[in-house]
Each structure stands twice: as C-alpha cells, then as structure tokens.
Amino acid sequence: MPDAGSTRARYRRILRFAARHLAVMWWFELLLPRLGLGALAARSRSARLRRLARRFHVLAVDLGGLMIKVGQFMSSRLDVLPPEITRELEGLQDEAPAVPFEAIRALAEAELGMPLERALTWVEPEPLAAASLGQAHRARLTGADASATGIDAAIVKVQRPGIDAIVDVDLAALRRIARWLSRVRVVATRVDVPALIEEFADTSLAEIDYLHEAANAERFAESFAGDARVGVPDVVWERTSRRVLVLRDVAAIKINDREALLAAGIDPAEVAATFAAVMFDQLFSHGFFHADPHPGNLFVTLTGPDASGPVASGPVASNRAWRITFVDFGMMGEVPPGTRAGLRRTLIAAAGRDGRGLVAAMQDLGALLPTADADELERAMSHAFARFGGMGFAELREVDPREFRDFAVEFGDLLRTMPFQLPEDFLLIVRAMSLTSGMCSSLDPGFNLWDAVEPYAARLLREERGGLVRAIAQEGLDAAAVAARLPGRIDRVVTRLEEGRLAVTAPALERRIARVERTLRRLVSAILFAGLLVAGAVVLPQDGVLGTALMLLSALPLAHIVVSSLVGRRL
C-alpha cells in the first residue's frame, strides 16, 4: 500500500520527466527556429523523438500503474503523435512484478468481508498473470457456491493493493501536464491535450472497476445468447465486488496456437473466418464490441459430447464442435446508433468523391480543431479520392503495396501537421479491426478481409435499398416543388428589385440547398472508407505501421457519413 510520501515522490517524478522534455522541445522547436537554426533542429528531430519514447518506456515499466496504460494509449494515437513515438511504444506490454499473495489475500478478504477460505475453497498462490492494475489466480468455489452456480474451477482477479491512490496520483500529474501543454501554442493549435487526457481517464477509471467489467461480460453474453460460435465466462456475482472479480475458468486452446488447433482437429482457416464474422457482428449488428481481441483474450473451446475425446488421425476433422471464447471485458467499445447507421450507409454509398464534404464533416464531428488549414486538407482528401477512390475491392487487392506506402507517408505527414484527433470510439473500432485482421492472417495466410465484409455489404444493401430509394424520391419531389414555384418567385423578386424593395436574405432557400447538398454528400465516402480499410488489412501482415495507418484513415470518410446523418436530423 503506497504511503503519502511515496505518492508525492511518484507525482514529482512524472512531472520532472515531463518538464525536462518540455524544456527540450521548447529549445529545439521554438527557440532555435527563431535564431535561424530551424534546419539544425529538424535534422535531429527523429532521433530526439525516439530517445524521448525510449525514456518514457523505461519510466512506464519502472513506475507501473497507469504509466504503462499511458504508453499503450500513446502508441495507438497515430492521428496526433509522430511515428517515431508510436513505433517505439507499440511493444509496451502490461506486465508487472507479482504482488505477494498475503497482500492479495488481505485485500480480497477486506473487500469480500470474510476469510478467503470461506469465500473460495482454494486459491493458487502463484498468479496466473500479473499486470499493472491487478493480477489473476486460479481458484475453486466452495461446495455451496459450486452447487448454486454450476461452476467449480474459477479465475479470481484482484486489484493491486493501493492502485486507486496510484491512479489518482497519475491522473493528477497527467492533467497538470495537459494544462502546461495547452499553453504551448505549437501544441495547442494541433492537439487538444486536456480532452485526450480526459478520454484516457474515463477509460482507465472504468477499467479498475471490476463491477463494470462484470456488467460488460454479461452484456456481451446477452448479445450472443444462443449463438453457438461464441462463449463468455460466467460471472460469480456472489463473490464479485469493485476490486475482486470471480469468473468461470474457461482457459482452453489459445486462438493463435495453430499446432494445438490442428492437434484438436480444428481447421485454423475456419477459426479465422468465424472470428472475423463474430467481430463484424459486434460492429454492424450489436454495436457493442470487444476492443482488445488479442491472443491472450481469446480461446478456442471444444464443445459437444466429443469435446474430451481423442482426435482421429488424418486430415483436419473440421466437423468437431467448437466455439470462440472471449475473456477480459475491461476494454469495450460502443458504436452509437448514429455511428452504426453511418457504418451501414458507408457500405452502400459508393458513387461519389467529395473532399470538401469530408473536411466539413470532420469539423462538425470535432475531429478537426478550428485552427486547421481546411483548404489544404481538402486538397489532400481530393487527391486521395482521385488516387484510390474509383477502385473496386478486387483492384485494391492488386495495388502494389509500395504505392500504398508512398501514399501513406505523403498523406500521413500532412495529417500530422494538422490539429486532427479522432474520437475514442473510432480509434477503438480501428484497433479492433487491426487486431482482427492480424489474427485472421496469422491463422490463414490466404485470409482476405473483404471476403468477411462481403456478406454484410450484401445484406445491408438489401436492408437499406428501400430507405435510400425513398429518401432520393423525397428529395426529388422537394426539388420539383421548388422548381414549380420558382417562376412566380422570380417574377416577384424582379418586381421588388424594380421598386427598390429587395432585401437579400433567403434562409429558407439556403436551408433547401443545404439539404440537397447533404443528400449528395451521403453518396461520397464509401469507396474511400472500404478501400482504405481493405488496403490496410491487406498490407498489415507485411507492414504493421502502414496497415494500421491506412485503417486509421478509413475512419475519415466514416466520419463524413455519421456527421451528415446527425446534421440532417437536426435541420
């Protein structure tokens, strides 16, 4: 349990680290250019950023707590941080030295209000896993609880003692650093740092509340109730609290263990296809998705009467029953109804290219700060549409990856100069899709993301076609009505002009024109979204940074669809 002295020392250490590197940034990025030495600062920038990231990596591992989470969060912010930093931090693992079992026992007993032997028959003192916020142990329920729940083997997750105080200190330090940065013009005009820290704080505070994680697990299970493809560990609510979480032990074959899958008679390619379909169901149908689907959180579990039986020799026995079991529901994403509708419309809006509309949508969404050079970004987006917007999915698969790489470098450099940051929901979608693509490609080298998307596209086309036709027909009727009344209105305008009584205000006409423009813009973004998403998935196994960047860029046309829908409802 940290005392007041250790928490103050931790707070000061984080601030000293930030102050030292802010001073370095001020010297190289502000003072030297004013002295005419900007070229000197630019030559050393990449090495300087890598050195900063490496030093932060060391600090994060040493301090633990939220600092590891901060590094992981920073590694995903390709929209606001340079690649020298994101690449250096992308391998930061959330591992920490194990807390002595007696300290874990004391916290669990205080939280559950009883001796551990009364709550659980047995707990393995050696942790199954230890992370910066908590650690997990194998356990067995008591006879009464096992009879009541049908669960015998369990996993008990216990928070690290004193983690609440550490989180409070870390967030206080981060918020102070954010205030510092908000006063630095070169930073404040490009990134809303306080908003980023608050996003991170919301996610972190939810992650250390195990009641929240347990509720997420049950909500996820309800989404797939009756679906034989998906398994979710049951929560033992009687032994769960904010700091202690008890779940059924569902450990089985890790999803990325190809040898074990083959030995169990399971075709890895079939696992890849099923996993992709399940993830798309979460995004397009349920609107609630697992945002951290890495191999440690996914198991393939044999089911049915032959689950423990021998495997016949010979080819893969793909007729064996199995399911994909998800664990760890601390990081979940939600697709609001408006965003989900935008995802659907994106798949059918494959006709136009509109860089200006896309930039306007980003501004309305808040992804682009007011200081951005909208004209420059509009030209870049128009260039992106011209280069890849007319390509079908088959053509995109044939594009030389080097062309995508060149484009990503060119476009990425521009985006990093813009005050541009995506909402957390979009980043979680991109993260989930990136992990899904990488996992499926490792299971099946021939996996193609479009093969998984295509059934959803076809279904959504059928569902939305009627609504789209009605919307276009209504817009046509409205336009026809305006045209029919136009001659009379022109005559009245000319008469008033001749009499000197003309007032040039036409808000109704402006609103009508705006409606037509919004309708047309809804037909703009699908090819770019789908093209960048599929291109990122194709390139990801060979070039992780480029693939992730392309998938991140696919959120931009998605933003256009979402904002267009929301604005259309308000007006």
Disulfide bonds with the S-S distance in Angstrom:
none
